[in-house]
Amino acid sequence: MDNDRAGYAARVPTPTAPPDAGEARRRIPALDGLRGLAILLVFVKNLNHQRFSGEWTHALLARLHQVGWVGVDLFFVLSGFLITDILVSTRESPRYFRNFYARRFLRIFPLYYGVLIAMFVVLPPLKVLAASATRELLHAQGWYWTYTVNVLVALHGDEAAPLSSDHFWSLAVEEQFYLLWPLIVWRLSPRRLAQLCVVVFLATLVLRFVAFALGATPNAVYVSTPLRMDALASGALVACLVRTSPAWLVRWAPRVATVGVTALVVIAVWPSDALLTNAHVVRTVGFSVLAITFSAVVATAITASPASSAIRGMSVAPLRFYGKYSYAMYVFHPFVYLALITILRRRYGAGQVDIGSWPTAPTLLVASIVITTVLGVASWHLFERHFMRLRDRFPYEGRRELTPAL
């Protein structure tokens, strides 16, 4: 990933040029593109539950499946950066807490709780599920209403989440992050906050080793908020360094991103199990290495010249399209896949459908992505957008928009 310092001064604030309330909103398309990349990675992870072998198509899907989980880590780094950028820019606002939480509520809660109402209120009376499945569904609902699905999955495993809804663990992690982080940012200067981010990053790495030493399962480590804070802290650190050490970011971020992404690509295509999420090295040091790599990529996205090859690659239209609708797509995609499998098995018989065979596996993947894409676009235009309009009542006062609006 290359970089051009000429484009830097116009793209990020500096300690001597604080954000100006009168400056027009500015977006960075590369960050939308990174969101799009993240959701596409999640698709190939969560929409392929089989280990493929044999034909080259199966082998390719197996490699994509193995690397796709890193999309969630990219989402975490992006969230850490975007949220901290907003908070640091508006920490002097008299309505700092009210506006932040109101805007977060309007962005996240309507769709999330709309899906929960469909799952726990509308679906059971329809009796489309077996009685035992309905009981399990209703028994688990408390974890969902309280944004603690990650705790459910940590304690009882993915199978404890009904209707393939274990993906909500990552939304729970982010909501738990939002609870305390605004207070911390409000109390600390950007320089002090940057120091805290480094401490949190190192402490998270140590805690994962401690957790494994105490007998924690790989799955519990994967979904626990205190053990995933290094990704969020890395993104937050970039938001601080933009203000405190911009020249350092310009110099080092592209180099670190180039090394990290190259290593990730090599590992992904190499015929090994190096990126399996239950590997000990991945769930200890690996998460931290990914956090550093993705934070360097984000830093490059906000400091590189728009004409650079890195920015052009991150900003291609398909990635920005998927980035725009990524939230709804993330919410819907496992349900779409589950519905397609259920329809196939009811149509042809459970014993007659092998979802890991050719051409069923790639067909399911493509069909799932297409349907999820349609649902994501429809959700935005028919539902989410109406709540987003209410956010104008809670403006980010005194903030220069350098990042995609959240």
Long-range contacts (C-beta under 8 A, 24 or more apart in sequence): 1-254, 1-257, 1-258, 1-261, 1-297, 1-300, 1-304, 1-308, 1-309, 1-310, 2-254, 2-304, 2-308, 2-309, 2-310, 3-250, 3-253, 3-254, 3-300, 3-303, 3-304, 3-305, 3-308, 3-310, 4-304, 4-305, 4-307, 4-308, 5-250, 5-305, 6-305, 7-303, 7-304, 7-305, 7-306, 7-307, 7-308, 8-246, 8-250, 8-303, 8-304, 8-305, 11-302, 11-303, 11-402, 12-242, 12-246, 12-302, 12-303, 12-402, 13-89, 13-242, 13-243, 13-400, 13-402, 14-243, 14-246, 15-243, 15-244, 15-246, 19-89, 19-398, 19-399, 19-400, 20-400, 21-397, 21-398, 21-399, 21-400, 23-400, 25-401, 25-405, 26-400, 26-401, 26-402, 27-401, 27-403, 27-404, 27-405, 28-301, 28-302, 28-402, 28-403, 28-404, 29-311, 29-314, 29-315, 29-320, 30-301, 30-302, 30-304, 30-310, 30-311, 30-314, 30-315, 31-78, 31-82, 31-298, 31-301, 31-302, 31-314, 31-323, 31-403, 31-404, 32-315, 32-319, 32-320, 32-323, 32-324, 32-404, 33-301, 33-313, 33-314, 33-315, 33-316, 33-319, 33-320, 33-323, 34-74, 34-78, 34-297, 34-298, 34-301, 34-314, 34-319, 34-323, 35-75, 35-78, 35-319, 35-322, 35-323, 35-324, 35-326, 35-404, 36-318, 36-319, 36-320, 36-321, 36-322, 36-323, 36-324, 36-326, 37-71, 37-74, 37-314, 37-319, 37-322, 37-323, 38-71, 38-72, 38-74, 38-75, 38-78, 38-323, 38-326, 39-71, 39-322, 39-323, 39-326, 39-329, 39-330, 40-71, 40-319, 40-322, 41-67, 41-68, 41-69, 41-70, 41-71, 41-74, 42-68, 42-69, 42-71, 42-72, 42-75, 42-167, 42-330, 42-333, 43-68, 43-329, 43-333, 43-365, 43-368, 43-369, 43-372, 44-68, 44-365, 45-69, 45-71, 46-167, 46-333, 46-334, 46-337, 47-333, 47-334, 47-337, 47-364, 47-365, 47-368, 47-369, 48-361, 48-365, 49-355, 50-355, 50-356, 50-361, 51-356, 52-356, 52-361, 54-358, 55-358, 57-358, 57-361, 57-362, 58-356, 58-358, 58-361, 61-361, 61-362, 61-365, 63-268, 63-269, 66-268, 66-273, 66-275, 66-276, 67-264, 67-267, 67-268, 67-275, 69-275, 69-277, 70-264, 70-275, 70-290, 72-170, 73-231, 73-287, 73-290, 73-291, 73-294, 74-294, 74-297, 75-170, 75-330, 76-170, 76-173, 76-174, 76-228, 76-231, 76-232, 76-235, 76-291, 77-231, 77-232, 77-234, 77-235, 77-291, 77-294, 77-295, 77-298, 78-235, 78-294, 78-298, 79-174, 79-177, 79-232, 79-235, 80-177, 80-231, 80-232, 80-233, 80-234, 80-235, 80-236, 80-237, 80-238, 80-239, 80-295, 81-235, 81-236, 81-238, 81-239, 81-295, 81-298, 81-403, 82-235, 82-239, 82-403, 82-404, 82-406, 83-177, 83-178, 83-181, 83-236, 83-406, 84-181, 84-185, 84-193, 84-235, 84-236, 84-239, 84-240, 85-239, 85-242, 85-402, 85-403, 86-396, 86-399, 86-403, 86-406, 87-181, 87-182, 87-185, 87-186, 88-185, 88-190, 88-193, 88-239, 88-240, 88-243, 89-396, 89-398, 89-399, 89-400, 90-396, 90-397, 90-398, 90-399, 91-185, 91-186, 92-398, 93-396, 93-397, 93-398, 94-397, 95-394, 95-397, 96-182, 96-186, 97-182, 97-186, 98-394, 99-394, 99-395, 99-396, 99-397, 100-182, 101-178, 101-182, 102-391, 102-393, 102-394, 103-391, 103-394, 103-396, 103-406, 104-178, 104-406, 106-387, 106-388, 106-390, 106-391, 106-394, 107-327, 107-384, 107-387, 107-388, 107-391, 107-406, 108-171, 108-175, 108-327, 110-383, 110-384, 110-387, 111-327, 111-328, 111-331, 111-379, 111-383, 111-384, 112-171, 112-331, 114-383, 115-331, 115-332, 116-141, 116-144, 116-145, 119-144, 119-162, 119-163, 119-165, 120-144, 133-162, 136-162, 137-162, 137-163, 144-168, 147-171, 147-172, 147-175, 147-176, 148-172, 150-176, 150-223, 150-224, 150-225, 153-219, 153-223, 154-217, 154-219, 154-220, 154-223, 154-224, 155-220, 157-217, 157-219, 158-219, 163-334, 163-335, 163-338, 164-334, 164-335, 164-337, 164-338, 165-334, 165-335, 166-334, 167-330, 167-333, 167-334, 169-223, 170-223, 171-331, 172-225, 173-223, 173-225, 173-228, 174-232, 176-225, 177-225, 177-229, 177-232, 181-232, 181-236, 190-240, 190-243, 190-244, 191-240, 191-244, 193-236, 193-240, 194-237, 194-240, 194-241, 194-244, 194-245, 197-233, 197-234, 197-236, 197-237, 197-240, 198-233, 198-237, 200-229, 200-230, 200-233, 201-229, 201-230, 201-233, 201-234, 201-237, 201-288, 201-291, 203-229, 204-228, 204-229, 204-230, 204-233, 204-288, 205-230, 205-284, 205-285, 205-287, 205-288, 208-283, 208-284, 208-287, 209-284, 212-280, 212-283, 212-284, 218-277, 218-278, 218-280, 218-283, 219-278, 221-283, 222-277, 222-283, 228-287, 230-287, 230-288, 230-291, 231-287, 231-290, 231-291, 231-294, 233-291, 234-291, 234-292, 234-294, 234-295, 235-294, 235-295, 235-298, 237-295, 238-295, 238-298, 238-299, 238-302, 241-299, 242-299, 242-302, 242-303, 246-303, 249-299, 249-303, 250-303, 252-296, 253-296, 253-299, 253-300, 253-303, 254-296, 254-300, 254-304, 254-310, 255-296, 256-292, 256-293, 256-296, 257-293, 257-296, 257-297, 257-299, 257-300, 257-310, 260-289, 260-290, 260-292, 260-293, 260-294, 260-296, 260-297, 261-293, 261-297, 263-293, 264-290, 264-293, 302-402, 302-403, 322-373, 323-404, 324-380, 325-373, 325-376, 325-377, 325-379, 325-380, 326-376, 327-384, 328-375, 328-376, 328-379, 328-380, 328-384, 329-372, 329-373, 329-375, 329-376, 331-379, 332-372, 332-375, 332-376, 332-379, 333-368, 333-372, 336-368, 336-371, 336-372, 336-375, 337-364, 337-368, 340-364, 340-367, 340-368, 340-371
